[in-house]
Every structure is written in C-alpha cells, then in structure tokens.
Amino acid sequence: MEYLVPRNFLPRFHSSAIWDINHSLALLCGYSFIALLTLQYLFFIS
C-alpha cells in the first residue's frame, strides 16, 4: 500500500474535500441570500 498510495495523498485529499464542501456551501448560501433579496424586491414592487 505504501508504494501504491503516497503518504501525502490522503491528508491532502481529505483537506481538499473539506474545502470543496465548504466552498459549495458558501456558494449555496450566497445564491440563496441573493434569491431572498430578489424575492423581497419583487414583493416590494407589486
């Protein structure tokens, strides 16, 4: 296993996976926040 998988591969993959999850969550929160602002703006006009 040491020859097939380098020792640095697992921690790097683990941290990058956590970073991808945090990044997608941040994008999701940003888009939902923009959607809420847009809905409030539309309801305020009508």
Gaussian input, Z-matrix of N, CA and C with variables (Angstrom, degrees):
# hf/3-21g

backbone

0 1
 N
 C     1     B1
 C     2     B2     1     A1
 N     3     B3     2     A2     1     D1
 C     4     B4     3     A3     2     D2
 C     5     B5     4     A4     3     D3
 N     6     B6     5     A5     4     D4
 C     7     B7     6     A6     5     D5
 C     8     B8     7     A7     6     D6
 N     9     B9     8     A8     7     D7
 C    10    B10     9     A9     8     D8
 C    11    B11    10    A10     9     D9
 N    12    B12    11    A11    10    D10
 C    13    B13    12    A12    11    D11
 C    14    B14    13    A13    12    D12
 N    15    B15    14    A14    13    D13
 C    16    B16    15    A15    14    D14
 C    17    B17    16    A16    15    D15
 N    18    B18    17    A17    16    D16
 C    19    B19    18    A18    17    D17
 C    20    B20    19    A19    18    D18
 N    21    B21    20    A20    19    D19
 C    22    B22    21    A21    20    D20
 C    23    B23    22    A22    21    D21
 N    24    B24    23    A23    22    D22
 C    25    B25    24    A24    23    D23
 C    26    B26    25    A25    24    D24
 N    27    B27    26    A26    25    D25
 C    28    B28    27    A27    26    D26
 C    29    B29    28    A28    27    D27
 N    30    B30    29    A29    28    D28
 C    31    B31    30    A30    29    D29
 C    32    B32    31    A31    30    D30
 N    33    B33    32    A32    31    D31
 C    34    B34    33    A33    32    D32
 C    35    B35    34    A34    33    D33
 N    36    B36    35    A35    34    D34
 C    37    B37    36    A36    35    D35
 C    38    B38    37    A37    36    D36
 N    39    B39    38    A38    37    D37
 C    40    B40    39    A39    38    D38
 C    41    B41    40    A40    39    D39
 N    42    B42    41    A41    40    D40
 C    43    B43    42    A42    41    D41
 C    44    B44    43    A43    42    D42
 N    45    B45    44    A44    43    D43
 C    46    B46    45    A45    44    D44
 C    47    B47    46    A46    45    D45
 N    48    B48    47    A47    46    D46
 C    49    B49    48    A48    47    D47
 C    50    B50    49    A49    48    D48
 N    51    B51    50    A50    49    D49
 C    52    B52    51    A51    50    D50
 C    53    B53    52    A52    51    D51
 N    54    B54    53    A53    52    D52
 C    55    B55    54    A54    53    D53
 C    56    B56    55    A55    54    D54
 N    57    B57    56    A56    55    D55
 C    58    B58    57    A57    56    D56
 C    59    B59    58    A58    57    D57
 N    60    B60    59    A59    58    D58
 C    61    B61    60    A60    59    D59
 C    62    B62    61    A61    60    D60
 N    63    B63    62    A62    61    D61
 C    64    B64    63    A63    62    D62
 C    65    B65    64    A64    63    D63
 N    66    B66    65    A65    64    D64
 C    67    B67    66    A66    65    D65
 C    68    B68    67    A67    66    D66
 N    69    B69    68    A68    67    D67
 C    70    B70    69    A69    68    D68
 C    71    B71    70    A70    69    D69
 N    72    B72    71    A71    70    D70
 C    73    B73    72    A72    71    D71
 C    74    B74    73    A73    72    D72
 N    75    B75    74    A74    73    D73
 C    76    B76    75    A75    74    D74
 C    77    B77    76    A76    75    D75
 N    78    B78    77    A77    76    D76
 C    79    B79    78    A78    77    D77
 C    80    B80    79    A79    78    D78
 N    81    B81    80    A80    79    D79
 C    82    B82    81    A81    80    D80
 C    83    B83    82    A82    81    D81
 N    84    B84    83    A83    82    D82
 C    85    B85    84    A84    83    D83
 C    86    B86    85    A85    84    D84
 N    87    B87    86    A86    85    D85
 C    88    B88    87    A87    86    D86
 C    89    B89    88    A88    87    D87
 N    90    B90    89    A89    88    D88
 C    91    B91    90    A90    89    D89
 C    92    B92    91    A91    90    D90
 N    93    B93    92    A92    91    D91
 C    94    B94    93    A93    92    D92
 C    95    B95    94    A94    93    D93
 N    96    B96    95    A95    94    D94
 C    97    B97    96    A96    95    D95
 C    98    B98    97    A97    96    D96
 N    99    B99    98    A98    97    D97
 C   100   B100    99    A99    98    D98
 C   101   B101   100   A100    99    D99
 N   102   B102   101   A101   100   D100
 C   103   B103   102   A102   101   D101
 C   104   B104   103   A103   102   D102
 N   105   B105   104   A104   103   D103
 C   106   B106   105   A105   104   D104
 C   107   B107   106   A106   105   D105
 N   108   B108   107   A107   106   D106
 C   109   B109   108   A108   107   D107
 C   110   B110   109   A109   108   D108
 N   111   B111   110   A110   109   D109
 C   112   B112   111   A111   110   D110
 C   113   B113   112   A112   111   D111
 N   114   B114   113   A113   112   D112
 C   115   B115   114   A114   113   D113
 C   116   B116   115   A115   114   D114
 N   117   B117   116   A116   115   D115
 C   118   B118   117   A117   116   D116
 C   119   B119   118   A118   117   D117
 N   120   B120   119   A119   118   D118
 C   121   B121   120   A120   119   D119
 C   122   B122   121   A121   120   D120
 N   123   B123   122   A122   121   D121
 C   124   B124   123   A123   122   D122
 C   125   B125   124   A124   123   D123
 N   126   B126   125   A125   124   D124
 C   127   B127   126   A126   125   D125
 C   128   B128   127   A127   126   D126
 N   129   B129   128   A128   127   D127
 C   130   B130   129   A129   128   D128
 C   131   B131   130   A130   129   D129
 N   132   B132   131   A131   130   D130
 C   133   B133   132   A132   131   D131
 C   134   B134   133   A133   132   D132
 N   135   B135   134   A134   133   D133
 C   136   B136   135   A135   134   D134
 C   137   B137   136   A136   135   D135

   B1=1.4654
   B2=1.5261
   B3=1.3108
   B4=1.4661
   B5=1.5251
   B6=1.3388
   B7=1.4617
   B8=1.5287
   B9=1.3301
   B10=1.4615
   B11=1.5277
   B12=1.3273
   B13=1.4657
   B14=1.5226
   B15=1.3328
   B16=1.4680
   B17=1.5256
   B18=1.3229
   B19=1.4628
   B20=1.5242
   B21=1.3053
   B22=1.4645
   B23=1.5215
   B24=1.3197
   B25=1.4688
   B26=1.5280
   B27=1.3396
   B28=1.4632
   B29=1.5297
   B30=1.3355
   B31=1.4670
   B32=1.5215
   B33=1.3273
   B34=1.4577
   B35=1.5311
   B36=1.3209
   B37=1.4675
   B38=1.5303
   B39=1.3277
   B40=1.4680
   B41=1.5295
   B42=1.3170
   B43=1.4656
   B44=1.5279
   B45=1.3266
   B46=1.4657
   B47=1.5252
   B48=1.3300
   B49=1.4655
   B50=1.5247
   B51=1.3351
   B52=1.4703
   B53=1.5262
   B54=1.3419
   B55=1.4651
   B56=1.5218
   B57=1.3387
   B58=1.4706
   B59=1.5253
   B60=1.3345
   B61=1.4693
   B62=1.5232
   B63=1.3422
   B64=1.4641
   B65=1.5182
   B66=1.3440
   B67=1.4620
   B68=1.5294
   B69=1.3312
   B70=1.4690
   B71=1.5233
   B72=1.3411
   B73=1.4664
   B74=1.5210
   B75=1.3295
   B76=1.4652
   B77=1.5276
   B78=1.3398
   B79=1.4657
   B80=1.5225
   B81=1.3298
   B82=1.4614
   B83=1.5244
   B84=1.3258
   B85=1.4665
   B86=1.5215
   B87=1.3282
   B88=1.4623
   B89=1.5206
   B90=1.3333
   B91=1.4669
   B92=1.5269
   B93=1.3256
   B94=1.4686
   B95=1.5232
   B96=1.3356
   B97=1.4637
   B98=1.5232
   B99=1.3400
   B100=1.4713
   B101=1.5303
   B102=1.3387
   B103=1.4665
   B104=1.5267
   B105=1.3307
   B106=1.4630
   B107=1.5241
   B108=1.3233
   B109=1.4638
   B110=1.5225
   B111=1.3414
   B112=1.4671
   B113=1.5254
   B114=1.3331
   B115=1.4657
   B116=1.5260
   B117=1.3242
   B118=1.4658
   B119=1.5252
   B120=1.3243
   B121=1.4640
   B122=1.5296
   B123=1.3408
   B124=1.4673
   B125=1.5255
   B126=1.3171
   B127=1.4702
   B128=1.5227
   B129=1.3342
   B130=1.4629
   B131=1.5270
   B132=1.3441
   B133=1.4703
   B134=1.5275
   B135=1.3277
   B136=1.4621
   B137=1.5320
   A1=111.20
   A2=117.84
   A3=119.36
   A4=110.86
   A5=116.40
   A6=118.64
   A7=110.87
   A8=116.43
   A9=119.33
   A10=111.48
   A11=116.84
   A12=120.44
   A13=109.72
   A14=117.98
   A15=119.92
   A16=110.61
   A17=115.75
   A18=119.54
   A19=111.20
   A20=118.02
   A21=120.51
   A22=112.37
   A23=117.03
   A24=119.81
   A25=111.54
   A26=117.25
   A27=120.09
   A28=113.36
   A29=120.87
   A30=119.14
   A31=111.97
   A32=117.16
   A33=120.22
   A34=109.97
   A35=116.67
   A36=120.82
   A37=110.30
   A38=116.44
   A39=120.65
   A40=110.06
   A41=117.00
   A42=119.91
   A43=110.78
   A44=117.85
   A45=119.91
   A46=110.03
   A47=117.48
   A48=120.25
   A49=109.81
   A50=116.66
   A51=120.25
   A52=109.35
   A53=117.44
   A54=120.10
   A55=110.18
   A56=117.95
   A57=120.89
   A58=110.54
   A59=116.70
   A60=120.10
   A61=109.88
   A62=117.34
   A63=120.26
   A64=110.85
   A65=116.67
   A66=120.76
   A67=110.55
   A68=116.57
   A69=119.54
   A70=110.70
   A71=117.32
   A72=119.99
   A73=110.46
   A74=116.91
   A75=120.03
   A76=110.29
   A77=117.08
   A78=120.15
   A79=110.51
   A80=116.50
   A81=120.60
   A82=110.58
   A83=117.17
   A84=120.61
   A85=110.31
   A86=117.30
   A87=120.20
   A88=112.03
   A89=116.37
   A90=119.34
   A91=111.22
   A92=117.51
   A93=119.92
   A94=110.28
   A95=117.15
   A96=120.60
   A97=110.45
   A98=116.37
   A99=120.63
   A100=109.93
   A101=117.03
   A102=120.32
   A103=110.65
   A104=117.67
   A105=120.78
   A106=110.72
   A107=117.13
   A108=120.06
   A109=110.50
   A110=116.82
   A111=120.32
   A112=111.05
   A113=117.10
   A114=120.16
   A115=110.94
   A116=117.09
   A117=119.77
   A118=110.29
   A119=117.13
   A120=121.20
   A121=110.75
   A122=116.31
   A123=120.30
   A124=110.98
   A125=117.19
   A126=119.63
   A127=110.84
   A128=116.86
   A129=120.25
   A130=110.57
   A131=115.85
   A132=119.69
   A133=110.11
   A134=117.15
   A135=120.32
   A136=112.66
   D1=-31.61
   D2=-178.48
   D3=-66.54
   D4=-31.45
   D5=-179.58
   D6=-78.56
   D7=-33.37
   D8=-177.88
   D9=-76.65
   D10=-44.18
   D11=-176.73
   D12=-117.43
   D13=118.17
   D14=176.67
   D15=-64.57
   D16=154.65
   D17=-178.32
   D18=-69.63
   D19=-28.96
   D20=-178.60
   D21=-79.02
   D22=-12.20
   D23=-174.30
   D24=-70.59
   D25=-44.83
   D26=-174.51
   D27=-65.32
   D28=-49.59
   D29=179.09
   D30=-63.84
   D31=-38.12
   D32=-179.28
   D33=-65.94
   D34=-42.69
   D35=178.55
   D36=-65.51
   D37=-39.40
   D38=-178.79
   D39=-64.79
   D40=-47.10
   D41=-177.73
   D42=-68.38
   D43=-36.88
   D44=179.80
   D45=-68.76
   D46=-34.43
   D47=177.50
   D48=-65.61
   D49=-41.97
   D50=177.64
   D51=-64.06
   D52=-39.67
   D53=-179.76
   D54=-66.19
   D55=-38.88
   D56=178.32
   D57=-63.39
   D58=-40.66
   D59=179.15
   D60=-64.76
   D61=-44.79
   D62=179.11
   D63=-63.48
   D64=-38.58
   D65=-178.51
   D66=-66.27
   D67=-43.95
   D68=179.82
   D69=-67.47
   D70=-35.85
   D71=177.14
   D72=-65.63
   D73=-39.92
   D74=179.08
   D75=-64.98
   D76=-41.31
   D77=177.58
   D78=-63.59
   D79=-41.93
   D80=-179.46
   D81=-63.33
   D82=-43.53
   D83=178.87
   D84=-64.37
   D85=-40.62
   D86=179.60
   D87=-64.40
   D88=-44.24
   D89=-179.27
   D90=-67.37
   D91=-38.85
   D92=178.93
   D93=-67.47
   D94=-35.76
   D95=177.98
   D96=-65.34
   D97=-43.17
   D98=177.92
   D99=-64.66
   D100=-39.54
   D101=179.04
   D102=-64.15
   D103=-40.52
   D104=178.30
   D105=-64.09
   D106=-42.65
   D107=178.46
   D108=-62.83
   D109=-41.07
   D110=179.84
   D111=-64.89
   D112=-41.32
   D113=178.90
   D114=-64.58
   D115=-42.48
   D116=178.09
   D117=-63.47
   D118=-38.43
   D119=179.19
   D120=-64.30
   D121=-43.12
   D122=179.94
   D123=-66.92
   D124=-41.20
   D125=179.08
   D126=-68.67
   D127=-30.47
   D128=179.72
   D129=-69.87
   D130=-33.99
   D131=-179.94
   D132=-71.74
   D133=-47.70
   D134=-174.22
   D135=-74.62

